Amino acid sequence: MSAPRVYLDASTPPTAANVAGKIVPFDVPPATVLQGLFLQLALRSHEPDGQINPSAPYSRPYLAGPAALLDAKTDLGTVIR
């Protein structure tokens, strides 16, 4: 597969005009949960130093659910491979 590649930053929404016939990489915005979520999900934990703060944020792009972002982009005729 080959096509021109164009990068759209977070401030530029994809439209049929600016993505048609192009390969468009995009950033996935980070999502945030509290570190305490992991403590609630764990069967056991060994944390003798007490470094996990249950009320501290944990922010990563993979928590944002990239599938939902890709689903939103398929209405523009996006092909995902």
C-alpha positions in Angstrom: 0.0 0.0 0.0 1.4 3.4 -0.8 -0.1 6.9 -0.6 1.0 10.4 0.4 1.4 10.6 4.2 0.0 13.6 6.0 0.1 14.2 9.8 -2.8 16.0 11.4 -2.1 17.4 14.8 -4.7 17.4 17.6 -6.0 20.8 16.6 -6.8 19.8 13.0 -9.9 17.7 12.7 -9.9 15.1 10.0 -12.2 15.7 7.1 -12.9 13.9 3.9 -11.0 16.7 2.1 -7.7 16.6 4.1 -7.4 12.8 4.4 -8.8 11.4 1.2 -6.3 9.1 -0.5 -3.7 9.7 2.2 -2.0 7.7 5.1 -2.8 9.7 8.2 -0.9 8.9 11.4 -2.5 10.5 14.5 -1.8 10.9 18.2 -4.0 9.2 20.7 -4.7 11.6 23.6 -3.8 10.2 27.1 -6.6 9.1 29.5 -6.2 9.3 33.2 -7.2 7.0 36.0 -6.2 7.0 39.7 -3.4 4.7 40.7 -5.8 3.3 43.3 -7.6 1.6 40.5 -4.7 -0.9 40.2 -4.8 -1.6 43.9 -8.5 -2.3 43.7 -8.0 -4.7 40.7 -5.0 -6.5 42.3 -5.5 -9.8 44.0 -2.5 -9.1 46.2 0.1 -6.4 46.2 3.7 -6.2 47.6 4.6 -2.6 48.1 6.8 -2.3 51.1 8.0 1.3 50.2 4.4 2.7 49.8 5.2 4.3 46.5 1.7 3.9 45.1 -0.5 6.9 46.0 -4.1 5.8 45.5 -5.2 9.4 44.7 -2.4 10.1 42.3 -3.2 10.2 38.6 -1.9 7.6 36.1 -2.0 9.0 32.6 -1.2 6.9 29.4 -2.4 7.0 25.8 -3.3 3.3 25.7 -6.0 3.9 28.4 -7.8 6.2 26.0 -9.4 3.3 24.0 -7.8 3.8 20.5 -10.6 1.6 19.1 -13.2 4.3 19.9 -11.0 6.9 18.1 -10.6 4.6 15.1 -14.3 3.9 15.0 -15.0 7.7 14.9 -12.6 8.1 11.9 -14.1 5.3 9.8 -17.0 7.5 8.8 -14.4 9.3 6.6 -13.7 6.2 4.7 -10.6 5.2 6.8 -9.0 1.9 6.0 -7.3 0.4 9.0 -4.6 -2.3 8.3 
